[in-house]
Amino acid sequence: MTHGEEPLRFEVLGLLRVVRAGHEVDLGAAKQRAVLAVLLLARNTPVSRGQIIEAVWGDNVPSSAVNLVQTYVAGLRRALEPTRARRAPAELLTSVGDGYLLRVEPGALDLDVFERQVLLANRMRAAGDLAGAAVELDDALALFRAEPLGGVSGLFCDVERGRLVERRLAVLEERAELGLAIGQGPELVSQLSSVVVEHPLRERGYCLLMRALVQAGRQAEALAAYREARRVLIEELGVEPGPELRRVHQAVLAGDSPEPERAPVRVPPQAAAPEPAPAPAIPAQLPRAPVALIGRDAELAYMDSLMREHDGPVMLVTGPAGVGKTALALHWAHRVRDEFPDGQLYVDVHGYDPNREPLEIGEVLNRFLRALGVPASDTPVSVDERSALLRTLLADRRMLVMLDNVRGSADLLPLLPGAPSCVVVTSRRRLVGLVAQVEAKLIELDMLDQDAAVDVLGRVAGRSDIEAHAFRELAELCDGLPLALRIAAARLAVSPRLRVAELVEELQDEQGRLAALGLEDGEGTVRAALDASRRALPPLPSRLLAIIGLHPGADLTPHVVAAMGDVALLDAQRALDALTTANLLSVGEPGRHVAHDMVRVYTKTLAGELSEPERRAATGRMLDYYLHCSDLADGMLPINRGSVPVAPEHRPVHVPALAGAADAMAWFDAERANLIAATEHASSAGWHVHAWQLPYTLSRYLWLRTERETSLRITEAALQAAIALNDDDARFVMQFNLGVALLQFERYDEALHAQRGALEVARRKGDVHQQARALTTVAGTLQDLGRAAEAETHYREAMEISRVAGSKWAEANAHHHLGLLYLTTQRFDDAMPWLRVALRMYHEVGEQCGEAACHVDISTALLETGDTEGALSAARTALAVACDAVSPYHQALAHDRLAAVFERLGAAGAAAHWQRALALFTELGAPEADGIRARLARARAVSVG
């Protein structure tokens, strides 16, 4: 449950529903509900994308199934956690490897409540409380409101629906057995009559009905029920009734009671009381727990709830190396040891110990049997026999078994006792097999939050009241990793003269951080812990863990990893899944993997240990991947671009599927941080071609998103790369783009200088296309500076050169801006011909953003000349084109223009359009928001007055 939200209740025993605070949650489309059904029935257990696809679509899998699953999961996350911030990780529906896991709190799913009540009824029945057991089963059966999984279709849900119906029927029959045992036969006749009508081939139903009829004194009807049962069985199945049904029939014919004999409760006589058996050995093997456990209250509470809600649970504590899995498990085990009076077994399997092989399963069994008092001479030879003996010895004993540092789940099953014993397993890997086979409950540990991390430092170092700010910096540098925190604090504790600020300064050097977080004897270092996790990996994930240390961005996709490692996309995905399973990476948004800071430092350290040719080749492939994909996406944006040839040396084999402007913008949004990081890395590391071509491919996206500071920063660096290359084509593009970027900050003189520099380069090259573009921008800046006559001269020159060069876009742009010049000087009739020609040209070249802007300007001219209907039509067209162009900036311009027309007409709607424009400009961080805010305030003031 997301912090601060009401708890959710999930229902599958009827219509599929999710309820929060008495209100039903909208679960979306049918297929999205089907995905939820799959995840709910596998609650708290990972489900792969392949399993979801097979369950939802069966044999009719669409080609876009993977994307659809991601879309449906995103929709469910919004529905289940509506207050979650956009980029915050999901808490309820999380990504695990190549699939997803839905966390469901104990008692939140009606099916779990049903099974818990059935289990309680069985216990009460075994204790002799038949009436109480019957009441529990009545309450359990009442949870079935209608046919299970109502409203969800598909083969998977049909199969599960059938299973749930069968489960209900079996419990209903158990309830009837209890009723007959306490003499409720007459009350059961009606219900059992309905059962045999609905399920005529179930012999047990006929048996129960006949016995109920006899208890009601209706023997003749009981015999009639037998005859009907026999007829149906012969006609439908060709078989005679079974022995139990025949027994009941014979009893009724003979006038005897058809009730089965019940074993009497035997009480041994006092005099014959046997000698007490020798008490079994009670092992107490738990190692010493940590003195204090900080920041894990939620996990401890969850483990407590698992023990309360489940009979003999298996708990899997998992997380990265050094996160404190063993500390948590031991702390909890000592805390609840009184709940396990028959003893506690513990073994460290050494799954990640670099100095020894993991313990074999046979040896672990030997240790447990010896602890339970089995002499070595009586220990069976085979592993299977030892496992069977262990289960026998633990049967009906309430013990706690802790298996520490487990690498894989394959060998665990022989070590697991049945209920009521509890098992706690710790592992750096998410042991999916253990979850699938015995429904192990996951307790996933992450880094400590900063307050808890500071508390750990203070307690171990003994300096909590001094250098508070430096302590917080130190906690951040340790990434909240308990092992790192304790090592750093230990250094402070044994070196009283070492100031916290000095240790912070030492750790700020990433290359030396892992070495600084080591102990004197080399044991227990953060590097050693991470190395052990890496050694447990298959070869390819181990190799790629070093290579991804060269990636400068915040997260990774399978595509870029495939490019960097020069491997197939499927192999890259599997390697990322293996790294995620090993808790060396985690999944943020679907398909995007991230590393905690300490692991990121570790991967950078590994990357530094690669040979120089390996590092350069992988970095080149990474930059080529981003350049190629950015160029592809840029070409789909609804805004004209130059004709710069982008031809990376290593064209990636696998690229994301992009089908249009919307896909392109979404890809840019998702990869924005990585693209900026790659650009800055190229600039600082001397990859000059990438250092100017990446900003070139990003320039239109950043303009549409009004990311002006970023655009200016990377363009200035790109110009330096172009100068270093002595490439006039690159220099023209970057001079031109620098002028555009400076204009957005109203730095007109600097912009004019940059634009004239671009024009000079174009004239030196004799490139008329570039001259036309440069002349138009120079003219626009002269216009902004109030030099209208010079601006008009440059616009007309740009038109002439564009016409000669055949550059239709540049010609359209010059027409548009000359029309704007006349518009700003209130020569509205003079502006219209130029704007209309520009509009036609923009449409011919497919320049949707220019077309939308031109419609806005035409609307302005028409409104000022009194043609309000024409102005309204032009503004509406501008909005439609901007929506097609997927440009929020141009949508905001159109809303602003529509609001102005509505205000002039005195019609309702002006405020609504200004509100929409304000929201769009604000989200983009555009300075136009201030003007819209003022107009909206004025409109509201007039409305109130």
N, C-alpha and C positions, 0 to 999 in steps of 0.2 A: 504494500500500500504506500503510495506517495505521501510524504510527510505533509500533514495539514489537511488531507482529504478524508472524507467519510469512508469507512470500510465498505468494501464491495461484497455482495452476495451473489454467487453463481448458481444457476439452476439448470439442470439437464433432465430432471425427472418430470417432464412435461414440456411446455414450450421452452426452447433455449432462451434464457434471459440472464441479464446482469442487472442488479438492482443496487443503487446507492442512495442511502437515506430515504428509502421509501419510493424513490423515483426510478423508473426503468431507464437504462442507458441505451441510447440508439446505437445498435451494432452494425448498421450499414447494410450493404447489399448481401444477397443470398450467399455468394461465394465467400465473402468476408466472414459471415456467420459460420460457414462450414469450416474455415480455417480455425476460428475460435473453438469449435467443437473438437477438432483434432487436438488442439493444444490443451483444452480443458481435460479431456479424457486421459492425457498423458501428463497431467499437472505435476509441476516440480521435477519433470524429467525432460532432458533435451529431445527435440524432434527435428530431424534433418529436413532440409528443404525438399529433398527427394521423397521423403515419407509424406510430407504435406501435399505435394503435387499428386502423388499416386492416390492419396485418400480423397482429394477434392475432385480430381478429373478422371481418375481411373485410366481407361485405355484411350480416352479422347484428350490427350494433353496438348494444349496450344503451344505454339512456338515461343510465346511470350510468357510462359508459365512462371519462370523464375522472377521476372519483373512484376508479374501480377501478385505473386506471393509477397514480395517486398512491399508492394502498394497496400495490400490488405493488412499486413502486419503494421505498417505505418498508421493506417486508419484505426486499427484496434488500439494502438498505443495512444492515439489522440482521444479515443473514446474512454479508455480505462484510466488515463492520467491527464485529464483536460487542463490541469494547472501546471503541467511540466513545462519548463522553459524549452524553447525550440531546439537548442543545442545540448540541453542537459541529457545525461544518459537515462534510459528507461529503467524503472525499478521493478515493475511488474512483469513486463514482457521483454525479456532480454535476449540478445544474440549470443548463441553458444556455438562455436565452431562454424559449421555450415548450416546451422539451423537456429532454433529458438526454444526458449524455455519460459513457460508461464508460471509465475509464482502464485500459489494459492494458499492463503493462510489456513491453518487447521480450523475446521468447522465452517469455512466460507463456502464450500460446495455442498449442495444438498445430497449428492451421492455419498460423500464422505460421512456426513451426518447419519445417513441411512445405514452404512456399513458399521459405524461405531455403535449404533443402537442395537443392531443385530448381534454384534460381538458381546455387548453387555447382556443382552437377553440370554445368550448361550451360557454366559458365566452364571447368571441367576438360576437358570435351569439346572446347571450342574450342581449348584449349591442347594437345590431343592425348592427354590422360590418360584413355583410354576406360575402363580397368578401374576407376580411382578414381571416375569419374563414375557407373559402374554401382553401386558400393558406396554412394555417396551416395543414389542413387535407391532402392536397397533399403531403406536406413534411413528415407527419407521415406515410402515406401509402407507400412512397418511401423507408422506412426502411425495408419493407418486400422484401428481395432480392430473395427469393425462398421459397420452402416449409419450414415452421419452424422446428427447431430441426433436420435439415438434418444431416444424418450420424449417428443418434442415434436410436437404435431399442429397442423394449420392450413395454409391454402393457402400462406402465405408460407414456412413451414418446408418444405413439400413442394417448392416451387420451388427453394429454396436447397439442399435435400437433393439434388435432381436435378442442380443445378449442381456440387455437390461430388463426386457420383458420376461425373459426366462428366469432371471435372478429374482424378480418380484414374485413370480409364480412359485418358485421354490420356497421363498420366505413365507408366502401366504399359506403354503401347505404345512410348513413348520408351525405356523400360528394355529392352524386347524388341529394339528397333533396336540399342541398344548391345551387347546380348548376342550378336546375330547378327554384328555387326561384329567381335567378338573370338572368334567360333567357339563360342558356347555354345548353338547351335541344339538339340542333343539334349536339353539340360536344360530347354529352354523349351517343348517340345511339350505336356507335360501342362497347363501353365498356359494356353497359348494355345488349347488345345482347349476349356478351360472358358470362356474369353473368348468364343469364337464361339458356344458353346451359349447363354450368357447374353445375348449381343448379336448375334443372327444377321444383322442388317442392316448391320453395320459391315464394309465391304469391307477396310479396313486390317487388321482382325484376321485375315481369311482370308489376305491376302498374307503376313503375318508367320508364320502357321501353316504355309503351304506352304513358305516359305523354311526354317523350322526343320526340317520333315520332310525336305527335300532334304539339309540339313546332316547329318541323322541317317541318310541313305542310304535313305529311305523314299519314293522318287519316286512309286510307285503310290498311296500314301495321299495324297500331295500332289495328284495328279490327281483323286482321289476328293473331296478337300476342295474343289477348284474346282467339280466337278460339283454338290456340295451347295450351294455359294455361289450358283451360277447358278440352281439350282432355286428357292431361297428368294427371290432378287431378282426373278425373273420372276413367281412366284406372289404375293408380297406387294406388290411395287411395280410390276410390269409393265415392268421395264427389264432390259437386258443388263448384265453386269459392266462396270465402268469400265476405262479404259486401263491403269492400273497392275496391276490384277488380271489383265487379259488378257496383259500383258507377261510377268508371272511364269508364267502358264500356258504361253505359247509357249516360254519358256526351258526349262521342265521337259520339254515335248514334244520339243524339239530336243536335249535332253541337255546344255544349257548351264547355266551358273551363273545362278540368278535374282537374285543380289545386284546391286544398282545399282552403277554405276561411281562410284568415289570419286576426287575430284580429288587428284592427287599433290601432295606438298609440294614446291614449287619453290624451289631455292636458286640465286640468280643467280651466275654465275661471277665470280671475284674481279676478273678483268681488265676486266669490263664494268660495274663498279660505277658507278652514275650519279653525277653531280655532286650534292653535298648541296644540298637546297632551302634557300632563305633562311629563317632562323628566324622564326616568326610573332611578332608583337608580344606582349609579355607585360605587360599593364597591372597596375598596383599602386595602385588608387585609394582604398584604405581611408583615411578620415580618422583623425586621431590618437585613440587610445583613451583613456579616463579613466585617471588615474594609478593608482587603486585601485578595485576593485569589492568592496563589502562586503555580506555577507549573501545572496549569490546562489550559494553553492556547490552547492546541490541542482540549481538550474536549469542551471548549467554542466555538471554531471555528466550531466544528462539529455540535453543537447545533444550531449555527447561520445558518449553511448550511441547516439543516433539516427544519428550519422555512422558508427559502427561497424556498426550493425545493418542499415542501409539503403544501397542504392546510389544516390547522388544524391538525398538527401532534400530536401523543401521544408519549412522550419521557419517557423512563424508566431509571432512574439513579440508578445503582446498584453497590454494592461492599461490602467489609467486614465492620464490625462494626468499627466506628472511622475513616473511610477513608475520610470523608468529603463530603458525598452525599448531605446533606441538605445545606451545605455551598456553594457548586457548584450550586445547583438548585436555591437558593435564589440570589446568585450573578448574575446568568444569568437572572433571572426573573426581578430583578431591572434594569439590563442593557437594557432590551428590553421592559420595561413596557409602553413606549410611543407608541409601536406598537399595544397596546391593549387598545384603548381609552374607551372601554365599561367597563373596570374594571378588577380587579384581585381577585379571590377567593382563600383562603388558609385554609387548615385544617391539624392539626397534628392528625393522626389516632391513635397514641400511640400503634402501633403494637408490640413494644419491650419494653414498659415501665414496669419495675418490680412492680411498685406501683399502677397500675391501669389497668383495662381491656381495650382492644381496643374499640374505638367508634363503635357503631352499625351503619349500613348503614342508618337506618331511622333517627338517630340523625344528621348525616352529612347532609342529605338532608334538614332537618329542618333548620340547620344553614345556608345553602346556600340560601334557599328560603327567610329566614328572611333578609339576607344581600341584596337580590334583591327586597326588599320592600313588600313582601307578608305578610299581617297580619296573626297572629297566628290563627284567626278565619276562615281564608280562606285556611289554609293548609289542603290538603287532608289527609284522615286517612291512607290509604294503602301506602306501599312503592312504588308499581308500579305507583300509581296515582301521588305521589310526584315526582317520576322520570320523568314521562311524563310532568308534569308542569315545572320542571326544564329545560327540553329540549325545551319546548315551549318558555320559557322566554329567553333562550340563542340562539334560532334560529336567524340566520343572525346578531348576535352580535359578535364582535371580542373581546373575553375575554381570560384571562390566568387563568387556574385552576391548583392549586398545591396541590397534595395529598402527605403528608409527612409521612414517617415511616409506610409504608403499609406492612403487613405481607403476605397476600395472594391476588390472583387476582379474587377470586370467587365473592366478593361483590363490585367490582369496576365498573362494566358495567353500573349500574343505575346512576352513578355519571358523566359519560362521555358525554360531549356535542358533537355535530357534528361540521363540519367545519363552519365558519373559526376560531373557538376558538382553543386554544392550551392547551394541558394537560401535566403537568410534574408530574411524580410519582417517589418517592424515596423509595427504599426497599433494605434490606440486601439480599434478595433472587432474583434470576433470575425468574421473573414471566412469565413462559413459556405460561401460559394461556392467559395473556394479549398480549403477542407477537403474539400468534396464532389467537386470536379473533379479535383484532383491529389493527394488524400490528404495534404494538408499536416498536419504534426504540430504541435499546439498547445503553446506554452510560455507559460502564463498567469502574469503577475507580479502579486503583491499587495504591500501595504505591508510594509516591513521590520519585523521584530520589534524589541522595545525595545533589546535588547543591541546589535544591528547598528545601529540608529538612533543610539544613544549613541556608538558607534564612529565613525560618519560625522561627527557633530558635533565630536567630539574631534579627528579628523584635520584637518578643514578649519579649525576655529577655532584649533587649536594649544593647547588648554587642557584636555586630557583629565584632568589630575590634580587639578583644583580644582573646587569647587562640584558634586560628583558628583550630589548629590540634585537640584539645580536642572537639571543636564543631563538627568536622566531625566524631569523634568517638561516640559522643553522638547521632548524627543523625543515625549512623549505629545501635546503640543499641536500638533506638526507631523504627527501621525497616522501617523508612520513613512513619510511620502511623501518619497522622495529629493530631489525638487526643493525642497520646503519646507525640508527639513533643510539642504541646501547653502546656500540663501539665508539662513537664520537663522545658520548657522555663518559665512557670509561677513560678515554684519554684525558678528559678534563679532571676526572676524579683523581687520577694518579699523578697529575701534573698541576699542582695548585697554582703555579706561577703562569701557566698557559691561559691567556685571556680568551674568552669566547670569540671575541672579534678577530683574534689572530687565527683561530681554527677556521672561522668563516672564510677569511682571506685565503687560507690554504686550500679549502675545498672549492673555492670559486673557479679554480683551474680544473676544467673538466677532465683533461688528460691525466691529471694526477689524483683525481678524486677517489678512484677505487683503491689506489695504493694507500691513500691517507686513511681510508676506512678499513684498516687491517690491524690485527693484533700482533704483538711482538713475535709470537711463535708461528705466525702464518696460518693458524687454524681459526676458523670462524670468521674469516674475512668475507666481505660482500662479494668480492671477485671470486673467491673459492665457491661460495654458494651458487653463484650464477654459472660458473664453469661446470659444476656438477649437473645443473639442469641441462646445460648444453650437451654434455656427454651422453645424456639419456636420449638425445634426439636421433632420428635417422639422419643419414649423410646429407641429403639435400636441404632440409630445414636448418641443419647446423651450418652449412655453407652460406645459405641465404641470410642467416642471422648476422653474419659479418658484413655481407654486402649491403643490407638495408641500413647499416650504420652510416653509409655514404649519403643516404637520402636526407636532404636538408629540411623537409617539411614536417608537418604535425602528424600526419597519418599516411597510411599506405593502402593502395588498392592492389588486387591481384594483377591488374594490367601493368602497373609500373614495376612491380616486383618481377613479373615475367620478363619485362624489357631489361631491367638491371641485371638479372641473373642469366639472361639469354636462355630461358627455359620455356616450355609450353605453358599456356595459361592454366590448364588443369593442374599441372605439377605445381605451379606457383600457388594456386588456391589450396591445394592439399598441404603444401608446406606451411602456409599461413595458418591453416586449421591446426596443424601439429604444434606450431608455436603458441597458438592461443590455448590449445588444450594443456600445454605445458606451463601456462600462466606466464609466459614471457611476453606475450602480446595480449591485448584485450580488444574486443569489438566495440566500436562506438556506434555510429550509424551502420545500418546493414551494408556489408561489403567494404567497410573501411576499418582498418586495424590500427591501433595506437599502442605505444609503449610508454609505461611510466618513466619518469625522469631518470631513475637509477638504471633501468634497463636500457634506456636510450644512451646514457653515458657508457654503459657496457658495450652496446653495439658499436658505438663510435671507437671505443678502445679496440675492439676486434677488427674494425675496418682499418685502423691504423697499423695493424699487424699484417695486413695483406701486402703483397708486393706492389710496387708503384705501377707497373703495367696493368695489374688487376684493378687497382683503384681507378686508374684513368679510363679503362675500357668500360667499367660499370657506370661511372659518372657520365661518360659520353652517351651511353645508351639511355640513361635516365633523362638527360637534357634533350636528347633527340626525341624521346617519347613525348615529353611535354610540348616540345616545339611542334611536332607533327600533329598531335591531337588539338593543340591550341589553334593551329592554322586551319584544321578541318572545321572546328567549331566557329572560328571567326568568319569563315566563308559562308556560314549559314545565317549570320546575323542580318537583320533587315536594314543594313546601313552600308553605304558604299565604302569600298576600301581601295587602296592602290594596287598596283600589279607587282608587288615585290615577290620574287620567286623564293619560296622556302623549300629547301631540299636537304633534309638532314642526312648525314652519312649513314646512320643505322635506322632505316625506316622500320618502325615496330611492326611485328607480325600481327599482334592482337591489339585492337583498339576498341573503345566503347562504341556501341551502336547509337549513332546520332541521326535523326531523321528530319530535323528541321530546326527552326529558330528556337522553339520552346525547349527542345532537347539540348541545344547548344548553350542556351542561357543556364539551364539547370546544371549542365556539366561544368560550366565556368564557375557557377556559385559553389558547387561541391569542391572543386579543385582550386579555388581562388588562393587560399593560403599556401598551398603547395607550389602553385605557379609563381607567386611572388617570391617565395623562398628560393625556388630554382633560378629565377631571374637574378636575385641578389647574389646567389652563389656563383653563377656564371660571371657576373661582373667582378666579384672579389677574387675569383680564382683564375682569371685570364682567359675564359672561354668567350672571346670577343664576338664571334658570330652569334652565338646564343644570347649574349648580353644585350645585343640590339634587336635581334629578330623576335625574341620572346616579348619584350615590351611592345613591339610593333603589332604582334598578334593579339595582345591584350588591350590595345589602346581603345578600340571601339567598345569592348565590353565595359571597361572602366568608365568610359564616357557615358554609356547608357545607365550605369549604376551610380553616376556622379561621384566616383571615388577620386576626387581631385588631388588630394595630397599624395596618395599613392602613385597616381599617374605622373605627377610632376617629378617625384623622387626617382622613379625608375627610368623616366625619359631622360633626365639629366645624366644619369649614369650611362644610359644607352648611347647618348651623343659622344661621350668620352670613348666608348668602345669603338664607335664608328670612326672617330678621329684616329684612334690607335691603328685601325685597319687601313686607313688612308683609302676608304671606299666612298666614292662620291654618291653612289646610290643610297648607301646606308646613311651618309651624312645628310642628304636632302630629306630623307624620311624623318630622321630624328630632329633636324632643325624645324621642319614643318610641325611635327607633333609637339615639340617644345613650345612653339608659339601658341598652339591650341591650348596646351596645359596652362601657360601663363595667363592667357586671356580669361580663364575660368577664375583666376584670383584678381582679375581687374588690374593686372600689372601690365598696362598697355604699352608703355615705352619699351620694356624688356621684350614683350611679345612681338612688337614691331621689329625690333632688332633681330630676333630669331627668325621671323618670317622673311625679312629682307635677306638674311643669310641664306635661307632656303632658296629664294628666288635667284640669288647670285649663283648658287651651285647649279640650278636648273639651266640658267642661261649659259654658263660655262660649258655644260654638257650638250647644249643645244636640244634639250628635251622639252618639246612644246607642251606635252601633257602635264609635266611637272610645273612648267611655267604658268599654265592656266590655273592650276590649283593654288600655287603660291600667290599669284596676283589677286585672286579672290580673297584669300585670308588677309593679305596686306590691306586691301580695300576695306574689309570689314573692321580692321583695327583702326584705320584712319577715320572711319565713320564713328567708331566709339570715342575717338579723340576729338570729335567735333569738326573734323576737316572734310566736310561733305563733298566739296568740289573735287579734291584729290581722290576721294573714295570713288566718286562716279567715274572719273577718268580710268582708274584701275579696273573697275568692274567692266567697263566697255572694252578695255584692252583684253581682259580675261575672256570675254565672250568671243572676241575676234580670234584669239589664239586657239581657244577651245574648238571653234568651228573649223579652223584650218586643220587642227590635229585630229578632228573627229572624236573628241572627248565629250560625249553627250552629258555625262554626269557633271563635269566641270562647267559646261555651258549652262546646265540647269541651275547649278549652285550660284553662278554669277547672276543669272536672271533673278533668282529668288532674292539674293541679297540687294540687288539694285531696287527691286520692288520694296524691300524692307526700308531701304534708304528713303524712298519717297513716302513710305508709310510713316516713318518717324518724323518726317518734316511736314506731315499732314497734307501731302499731295495725294489724296486717296484715289482720285480718278486716274492719276498718272501711274499709281502703283499697280492697279488691277491688271493691265495687260501683261506686265512683266511676271506677276505672280501666276497668272493662268498659264503662260508659256512654260514657266518653271514646273508647274504642277503636271502638265502634260509630259514634259521630259522626264521628270522623276518617275512617273508611272511607266514610261517606256523602258527605263533602265532597271525597274524593280526596286527603287530606293524608297522603301515604305516610311522610314523615319522622316526623310525630307518631305515626302508627300503629306504626312500627317502635320508637320510643322507649317507647310504651305497652306493647307486647309485652315489652320488656326489663324494665319495671317490674313487670308482672304476673308474669314469671318470678321476679323477686326475691321478691315476696310469696308465691308458691307454694312456693318453696324454703324460705323461713323458716317456713312452716306445715307442712312435711314432705311436701308433694306433689312429690317429685322428678321423677316422670314428667311431670306437668303443667308443671313448671318447664322441663324439657328441651324439651318440645314448643313452649312459648311462645318460648324462646330461639331455636330453629330457625326458627320462623315470623318472628321479628324479623329474623334474618339474611336470609331470603328476601325480605322486604319491602324491607329496606335495599338489597339488590342490585338489585331492580327500580327503586328510587328513585335509583340511581347515586349514593349518598351514602357515601363512604368513612368519614366520621365515624360514621354510624349502624351501618355494618358493623363498625367497631371496637368500638362499644358491645355489639353482639350477640355478637361473639367473646369479649369479656370475660365476658359473662354465661354463655355456653356453657362457658367454662373453669371458672367457679365451680361450675356444676352438675356437670361431670365430676369436679372435685376432691371435691365432697361425696359423689358416688357411689363414689369411689375407683377410677374407671375411667380407662383410658389416654385421652389426648387433651387433657387440660387444658393441658399445656405448649404443645402445637401451636397451640391457639386463642389463648393469651396471646402467643405469638410473632407470630401474624398480627395481633392487635390492636396489639401494640407497633410492628410495621412500619407499619401504617396511621396510627397516631397520630404516629409519628416523621416520616413523610413529610408529614403535615399541619402539623407543628410544634406539635401540641396539647400542653398541659401535662399532660393525662391520661396521657401516656407514662410519666411518673415513677412513678405508682401501679402501672401495669401492669408496669414493670420490677421493682419491688419484689415484686409478687406472683409473677412468674416466677422471681425469684431464690429466694424462699421455697419454691416448689414444687420447684425443682431440688435445694435443700438437703435437703428431706424425702426426695426420691427417692434421693439419694446415701446419706443416713443409713440 
